[in-house]
Amino acid sequence: MVTKVLELCPGESTAKTLWPAGEVTSWDFALPIPENMFNQFDIVFSNNVLQRASYYVSQSLIVVWGACLKENGQLHLVVPS
């Protein structure tokens, strides 16, 4: 079974390095995620996105990203220290 990864990032793909055998879908985090992407991914990977949004928008983003995960999926968040 291939791991399906949704990558949300402002730049070049990091997910392809972290999950080389995975099927990586990159998405511009500034665009709305269509409902047909909900419940489709084993991993949602956000790389340096949350610090670009306000606290309240960040909460909403995490909820939407979580909706993209399959049951028992993983949400990976990378933010600056």
Order of alpha helices (4+ residues) and beta strands (2+ residues): beta-alpha-beta-beta-alpha-beta
